[in-house]
Structure formats: C-alpha cells, structure tokens
Amino acid sequence: MPGMTITSISLSISLDGYIAGPHDGPDNPLGDGGSSLFDWWTAGTEPLANDPRFAPPTRSRQVATELFDCGAVLTGRRTFDIARGWGGHHPAGAPFFVLTHSAPPHWVGPGTGGTAVTDGIRSALDQARHVAGDRPIGITSANVAQQYMAAGLVDEINLNLIPVLLGSGVALFANLPEPVGLECTRVVESDGVTHLRYRVIT
Ligand SMILES: NC(=O)c1ccc[n+]([C@@H]2O[C@H](COP(=O)([O-])OP(=O)(O)OC[C@H]3O[C@@H](n4cnc5c(N)ncnc54)[C@H](OP(=O)(O)O)[C@@H]3O)[C@@H](O)[C@H]2O)c1
C-alpha cells in the first residue's frame, strides 16, 4: 500500500559522521580513507544471494539483505556521477531517482533503472512511492538526506557505523533547522561495523 511506505536514510558512516572522506570523485569514490566505509560489504566469506559481488560478515547478513530489499532509492547527482550511474542499475536492485538541477545524459533514461528528477524532493518521493509498493524507500546521500530530514519526510535512519575517524569529508548530519528526536530500534554488533537503526520521532 503506497501510503505505508517507509522512508529510510541508509548509509555507511564514520564514527565522526562522514559518509565519504575528503577529495571524493569518480576516481576516488568515497574520498581519502573512505573506502573503509564499504569494507564490511566484502569482509565475509559467503556471497549474498541478492548479489554475489557482496559477502558481508555473518552477523551483517540480515541487515545487508534488508538493505537490498528496498523498493526504490532516492539519491543525489553527486553520488550518481561519482558512481558513474552504477552502469544504469543501482546495486540495491531497485529503481533509483536522482535529484538534479539538470537531467544527466546517458544512464538515466529508458532502459535503465534510473530517473532524473528536476522538480524537487517531494516529486522524487512521490515517484519513488509509486514504484516502491509497501517496501522501504532508501535515501542514500548526505545532501539529499538532509533535505528530506529538514522537510520532516524521514521515518527511519539506518547507519552502518564504521570504527574510523575520517577527519573531514561529506558530513551526513548538517543543515538541520531544528533538533530531531530519535528512538534507537536496533543495534547489530558485527565484525568491523555496527548496524544502528533509529526511528525518527515526530
Ligand atoms: N557512505 C555511504 O554509504 C555512501 C552512499 C552513497 C554515497 N556516498 C558518497 O556521498 C557523496 C555524495 O553525496 P553528497 O551528499 O555530497 O551529494 P548528493 O546528495 O549525492 O548530490 C548533491 C547534488 O544533487 C543535486 N540535488 C540535490 N538536491 C536537489 C534538489 N532538491 N533539486 C535538484 N537537484 C538537487 C545537486 O546537484 P546539481 O545541482 O549538480 O544537479 C546537488 O549538488 C559521494 O562521496 C558518495 O561517494 C556515500
């Protein structure tokens, strides 16, 4: 039921709050030191059924499988460009919507899983809800997440917390117009990563 769709910020983050280190770009996707944020995806031995490129540690498998089970992804143009459009298909296997001021050529368009959205976060969310059914909608970049948070449109925050201090880079928690209350609803202590889930209290 579209009305029931949960919006969930879903990111790997350093202990000091960065989702990428400094100097990120297509040739340095997670910035200086930032690749450690994604190490957990391949730190195990058994490939994930959803995508054999990933093999998280045993205690991360359920979380990883859930992350793959989203119905749509909302992201920003910087992430899209840095990931080179994921070759047209997001790793989560879901349709993805890219907030941008100008529609990118090539990968976003017919025959890919992507849609460029130039008319704002509410339009992107409406479009994501339309395809997501009752599955969660993942919000997967900092800038876009901040806008959804500020608009009160986030239900849940899922963080894969990595024990590293990046010092600078792309900060997730910035530009909040007012304090936000959270309830911690799950903690999964795994190898090299702690999976945290918070419900946003409105
Ligand atoms: N750790 C993780 O789990 C994780 C996951 C994903 C990404 N990342 C990293 O996150 C970094 C990128 O994230 P970011 O937060 O810097 O940028 P982002 O959210 O991916 O992209 C921001 C850009 O999106 C466009 N945009 C955003 N909101 C818009 C709106 N309302 N209307 C129109 N256009 C809008 C603008 O680009 P234009 O004006 O150019 O269109 C804006 O500069 C990269 O380093 C990436 O590797 C980390």
The ligand as a Gaussian input file, in Angstrom:
#p B3LYP/6-31G(d) Opt

LIG

0 1
 N       28.858000       6.008000       2.793000
 C       27.823000       5.697000       2.027000
 O       27.031000       4.794000       2.352000
 C       27.582000       6.486000       0.759000
 C       26.496000       6.155000      -0.035000
 C       26.253000       6.925000      -1.160000
 C       27.104000       7.983000      -1.490000
 N       28.164000       8.244000      -0.702000
 C       29.063000       9.348000      -1.008000
 O       28.374000      10.573000      -0.805000
 C       28.980000      11.591000      -1.599000
 C       27.938000      12.350000      -2.393000
 O       26.905000      12.784000      -1.554000
 P       26.559000      14.326000      -1.375000
 O       25.686000      14.412000      -0.211000
 O       27.831000      15.105000      -1.428000
 O       25.808000      14.715000      -2.720000
 P       24.444000      14.139000      -3.384000
 O       23.307000      14.284000      -2.446000
 O       24.702000      12.808000      -3.968000
 O       24.291000      15.164000      -4.604000
 C       24.045000      16.529000      -4.351000
 C       23.629000      17.149000      -5.671000
 O       22.349000      16.646000      -6.076000
 C       21.622000      17.663000      -6.720000
 N       20.452000      17.959000      -5.887000
 C       20.293000      17.688000      -4.556000
 N       19.096000      18.098000      -4.134000
 C       18.460000      18.613000      -5.204000
 C       17.171000      19.191000      -5.394000
 N       16.292000      19.327000      -4.373000
 N       16.833000      19.623000      -6.636000
 C       17.705000      19.492000      -7.652000
 N       18.940000      18.951000      -7.543000
 C       19.322000      18.522000      -6.328000
 C       22.549000      18.870000      -6.815000
 O       23.344000      18.670000      -7.975000
 P       23.196000      19.508000      -9.362000
 O       22.849000      20.922000      -8.983000
 O       24.553000      19.352000      -9.988000
 O       22.149000      18.828000     -10.161000
 C       23.439000      18.655000      -5.615000
 O       24.667000      19.334000      -5.698000
 C       29.965000      10.873000      -2.508000
 O       31.254000      10.970000      -1.940000
 C       29.497000       9.427000      -2.435000
 O       30.509000       8.511000      -2.720000
 C       28.424000       7.515000       0.432000

